[in-house]
């Protein structure tokens, strides 16, 4: 199945992480959402995100590897890649974007957001994994 997904992520304490080409980024303790897509195998992509020890390929891999970071929930939806950016642009208006994170192949501000209001994620009406 191809589609888009949102990882609801908890960061247990303030941390600084080297995120590939982005360099060092400070993350405040809290709840974050990451929006991504998989246009070939959504299930495989989501399973990959759950593995801590893997080859670091995407910005999100560097974040998820940290011992103070964990995935709380995963939401998904059958959709094309354009829906990923549509949601990211919408969230950039209501949540706190982490500049340039996860969006090196598009013109979005970010695909990772510190959550101010969880309702904005829940209102997207995506299925929970």
C-alpha positions as CSV (number, residue, x, y, z in Angstrom):
1,X,0.0,0.0,0.0
2,X,1.2,3.5,-0.7
3,X,0.3,6.4,1.6
4,X,1.2,8.9,4.1
5,X,1.8,8.6,7.9
6,X,2.3,10.6,11.0
7,X,4.5,9.5,13.8
8,X,3.5,10.9,17.2
9,X,6.8,11.2,19.0
10,X,7.7,11.8,22.6
11,X,11.0,13.4,23.6
12,X,11.5,12.8,27.4
13,X,14.0,15.6,28.0
14,X,15.7,18.5,26.4
15,X,18.3,17.1,24.0
16,X,20.7,18.2,21.3
17,X,21.1,15.8,18.3
18,X,23.3,15.9,15.2
19,X,20.8,15.5,12.4
20,X,22.8,14.6,9.3
21,X,23.2,17.5,6.9
22,X,21.1,19.8,9.2
23,X,23.8,19.7,11.9
24,X,23.0,20.0,15.6
25,X,19.5,20.7,16.6
26,X,18.1,21.3,20.0
27,X,14.8,19.6,20.8
28,X,12.8,20.6,23.8
29,X,11.0,17.9,25.9
30,X,7.5,17.3,24.6
31,X,5.3,15.8,21.9
32,X,6.2,16.1,18.2
33,X,4.6,14.9,15.0
34,X,6.5,13.8,11.9
35,X,4.7,13.5,8.6
36,X,6.1,11.2,5.9
37,X,5.1,9.2,2.9
38,X,5.9,5.8,1.3
39,X,4.9,5.5,-2.3
40,X,5.9,1.8,-2.6
41,X,5.4,0.0,0.7
42,X,3.9,2.0,3.6
43,X,4.0,-1.0,6.0
44,X,7.7,-1.6,5.4
45,X,8.5,2.1,5.9
46,X,6.6,2.3,9.2
47,X,8.3,-0.9,10.5
48,X,11.7,0.6,9.6
49,X,10.9,3.6,11.8
50,X,10.3,1.3,14.8
51,X,13.9,-0.1,14.6
52,X,16.5,1.8,16.7
53,X,19.7,0.4,15.2
54,X,19.6,0.9,11.5
55,X,21.5,2.7,8.8
56,X,20.8,6.4,9.2
57,X,19.3,7.6,5.9
58,X,16.6,10.3,6.7
59,X,16.5,13.1,9.2
60,X,13.9,11.2,11.2
61,X,16.3,8.3,11.6
62,X,18.8,10.4,13.5
63,X,16.0,11.6,15.9
64,X,14.4,8.2,16.5
65,X,17.8,6.6,17.3
66,X,18.1,8.7,20.5
67,X,17.4,6.9,23.7
68,X,15.1,9.8,25.0
69,X,12.9,9.6,21.9
70,X,10.1,7.1,21.4
71,X,7.1,6.7,19.0
72,X,3.8,6.9,20.9
73,X,1.4,6.4,18.0
74,X,1.4,6.0,14.3
75,X,-1.4,7.2,12.0
76,X,-1.7,6.5,8.3
77,X,-3.8,7.2,5.3
78,X,-3.9,5.9,1.7
79,X,-2.9,9.0,-0.3
80,X,-0.4,10.3,-2.8
81,X,2.8,12.2,-1.8
82,X,1.1,15.6,-2.5
83,X,-1.1,15.0,0.6
84,X,2.1,14.7,2.8
85,X,3.1,18.3,1.9
86,X,-0.5,19.6,2.1
87,X,-0.7,18.4,5.8
88,X,2.8,19.6,6.5
89,X,1.9,23.1,5.3
90,X,-1.3,23.1,7.3
91,X,0.6,22.0,10.5
92,X,3.2,24.7,10.0
93,X,0.4,27.2,10.6
94,X,-0.8,25.7,13.9
95,X,2.2,23.9,15.4
96,X,5.9,24.7,15.8
97,X,8.0,23.6,12.8
98,X,11.5,22.3,13.2
99,X,13.1,24.2,10.4
100,X,14.0,22.2,7.2
101,X,13.5,18.8,9.0
102,X,12.5,16.0,6.7
103,X,11.7,18.3,3.7
104,X,14.9,18.4,1.7
105,X,13.0,17.2,-1.4
106,X,10.1,19.7,-1.2
107,X,9.4,23.4,-0.4
108,X,7.8,22.8,3.0
109,X,9.1,24.6,6.1
110,X,9.3,21.3,7.9
111,X,7.8,17.8,8.2
112,X,8.5,17.7,12.0
113,X,6.5,19.8,14.4
114,X,6.4,20.4,18.1
115,X,2.8,20.0,19.1
116,X,1.0,22.8,20.7
117,X,-2.5,21.3,20.4
118,X,-2.9,17.5,19.8
119,X,-6.4,18.1,18.4
120,X,-4.8,19.5,15.3
121,X,-3.3,16.0,14.7
122,X,-6.4,14.1,15.7
123,X,-8.6,16.2,13.5
124,X,-6.7,14.9,10.4
125,X,-8.9,11.8,10.7
126,X,-6.2,9.2,9.8
127,X,-6.3,5.6,10.8
128,X,-4.3,4.5,13.9
129,X,-1.9,1.7,13.5
